[in-house]
């Protein structure tokens, strides 16, 4: 392949809570595999990207800052190849993700999308919600308090008020699902797909995995899991992805979170060459 110059934009530390080293490691590993295939990869911080013009025709990034996302979108509209797409990254913000997955018939928990200054107790009781999760709707989770488990509608109202006082205007409320929590990682257009039980391996960002606790080893269709996650990656327009799902006692699979370019911490070495392959495949399509 002819020499290809790529801009690699790393994720700002504020958007890698408890995973700064892991996020940097997978990004650098993917960049190294691109270099081994003859590419030039120039690395920038997210702050440098916001401040300066990037002229490389291909941009590989882990951006999360909204200014970065909008800049990526502008460059895409001008013809740059951007992976993950700035539009896809924005699609992974909670309210947009919920609307897209539900609208695309991707298995997802029953949810309410609300303003944080409104009363929700009656609506939750009417919908039959008791235990549920409140998640900031406008952005990715940056703090433990951006995702909150509550035990009843009255507690949900109190937490929603706290979100309002923190300046968060919109929230998504998901019904709590009982079952095995699974974390997954995938790379679109490649055979790579990896899943595991995070609580069992002590893998956690905020400690929320403890709510569902140790896995029961519930039976489920592994190929269906892969197909659901692949479908979600396509409708959200995210090529390098990961997330979480719940397996019900009946074997039903529902996605509860979906992320653009996660850390791939337990499978970094296996994932990195596939991420590089995905990027090179997209470059070939452009040619």
N, C-alpha and C positions, 0 to 999 in steps of 0.2 A: 504494500500500500504506500502511496506517495506520502511525503512528510505532512503531518497534520499538526497544527498548533491549537492547543486547547487552553482555555482559562479555567482554572480550578478555584472555586470560591468556597472557602471553609466556613463552617457555621460559627457565628459569634458565641462566645462562652456563655452569655446570658440565656441562650436558647438550647444549651446542653446541660440541663440540671442533673447533677450527679453522674453525667456521662461525657464530660469534656474529653477525657483521654480516649474513651471508646469511639466517640464520633470522629476524632482526629485520626485514630488508627485505621478505621475502615476507609476513610477518604484517602489517606496516604497510600494504603495498600492498593486501592483501585488505581490511583495515579501511577504507582510503580508498574502495574501490569500494562497500563497504556504506554508507558515509556518503553517497556520491553518489546512492545509491538511497533516501535518506531515513532511514536507520537512525542511532540514537545508539549509538556504540561507546565504552564506557569501558574504558580500558586499565589492566591491573594487572600487576605482576610476579608470578612464581610464588610468591615469598616472601610478598607481600601476600595472595595468594589463600589460602595455607596459614594465615596468621595471622588473617584476617578473614572475616566472612560476606559472601558475594556474593549479592545479592538479585535480580539481573537474571534474567528467565525463560529467556534464551538465553545459553549460554556457548560461546564459540569459543576454542579453546585449542591450545597447543603443549606442554602439560605433559609432564614426564618424571619428576619427583620422585615416589617411591612414595606419599608422604603426599598429594600433589596428586591422584594417580590415584585413590586410595581416596576422597578427598573428592568428586571428580567422580562416581564411581560412586554415592555416597550421594545426591548431588543429582539424578542421573538417576532413581534409585528413588523420589525424592520428586516427580518429574514435570518436572524441568528438561530442556530440549533441550540436549544437549551434543555438540559437533562439534570434534574427533573424540571419540567415546565413550570414557569412561574404561575401559570393558571392552575396547574395541578397542585402546587404547594398551597395556594389559596383555597383550593377545594377541600383540603384536609383540615381547615379550620372548622370548628365543631358544628356550627349551625349549617354551613354550606354542605359539609359532609353528610349530615343527617338528612337534609333535603334531597341530596343527590342519590344516596343509597336507598332511601325509602322510595323515592320516585322511580328508581331503576329496579325495584323488586329484589334488592339484595337483602338477605335475612339480617334483621336489625331489631333491637329491642323497641317495644312500644315507647313512644317519646312525646313530650310536650316541648314546644319552643315558646319561651315566655320573655317578657320584659322583667327585669329584676325589681322594678318598683311596683309590680302588680301583686294582688292577692292570688295565691294559687291553691290554698288549702281545699276549697270547695271543688276545684277542677280535678285535683289529684284524687280526692275521695270519689268523685263521680266516675273517674277512669279506673278506679280500683287499685290505685297505686298505694302501697304502704312503704316498704323498703325501696329506695331509689337512689339514683346518682344525679347530682347537680354538677354541671360542667359549664365553664364559661363558653359562651357561644361565639365570641368575636375573634378568637385567636387560638393558637396552640397553648397547651398547658405549660406555664413557666414556673409555677410554684405548686407545692403540695395542695394549697388551698384552692387551686383552680379546678380541682376535681374533689367533690365531697360526697361521702356516703351518708345517707340519712335513714332513720328507722321508721319515720311516720310523717304525714303531711305537715303537722305543726312544726316539726323540726326542719322540714324543707323550707317552710316560710321564713324561719329564723335565718337559715343559711343564705337564702336568696337576699334577704335584707343586708347581710354582710357583704355579699357581692356588690349590691347597689352602693353601699358606703365605700367600697374599694374602687368605684368608678367603672364597674363592669355593667353594661347596659342590657345585655342579652344573655340568656342561659338556655341550655338544653337539659331537660330532665328525662333521664332514661329509667324505665322500670328495672329494678334489680333482678338479674337472672340467676337462678340456682343451678349449679353444675360445675363442671371442671373448667378452669381458666386455662386457655392455651395461648401462647405467644407464637407468632409466625413471621417469617421473612421470605421475600421472594424478589425475583428479578424478571421483569417482563421479557418475553421472547427468548428465554433460555430455559433449560431444564431445572434450574436451581429453585428449590423450595424447601424450607426447613421449619419445623415446629417443635415445641417442647412445652413442658409444664413449668412455668417460671417459679412458682412458690416452692415446688419440690427441690429446685436447684438453687434457691436463695437469690434468684435474679429479680431485682426490684429497683424502681426509680423512686417511688414515694411510699412504698409499704402497703398500697391498696390491695395487693395480691392476697393479703392475709384474710380479707373478707370472705373470699370463696375457699381459701385454705388448701390443704393438701388434696391432690387429685385422687379421685376414686377409680381412675382408669376406665371411665365410661366408654362403651363401644361407640364408634362413629365411623363414617365413610371417609377415609383419608383422601381419596380422589375427589370427593365432593368438596371437602375443605379446600383443597388446592384450586378447584374450579371456581368456588365462590370468591376466594381471595383474588384470583386472576381477573375475574369479572369486575370486581370492585376496583382493581388497579386500572382497568381500561376505562370504566365510566368516570373515575376521578382524574384520569390522565396523569398517573404517577407510575413511572417505569421501575424505579428502585423503591421498594416499599416494605412495610412491616405493619404489625398491629396485634390486636388481641381479639379473641372470640371466646364464647362460652359454649360448651357442649352440655346439652340438657340430659337428664336421666334417660330420656327417650332417644337420645342420639341426634337431636336437632342441633344445627350449627348456626350461631348468630354472631356476626361481627359486632364488637362493642367499641372498637377504636381502630383507626387506620392512619398510618403515618408515612410521610414522604421521607425517604432515606434515613432509616433508623441506624442504630449502632452496629447491628449484626454481631454483637459481642460474643455469643457462644459459637458462632460459625463464620467468623471473619475471614479466615484463610480460605475457606471453601467458597465464600461468596465473592470475594474480590475479583477473581478472574472472570466470573460471569457478569459482574457489573461492567468490567472493561469490554467484554464481548458485546453486551447490550449497547454500549455507547458506540462502538465501532460499527455495529450493524445499522444503527440510526444514521451514522455518517455515510455509510455506503448507500443507504436509501436516498439520501440527498443528492448523491452523485449520479 
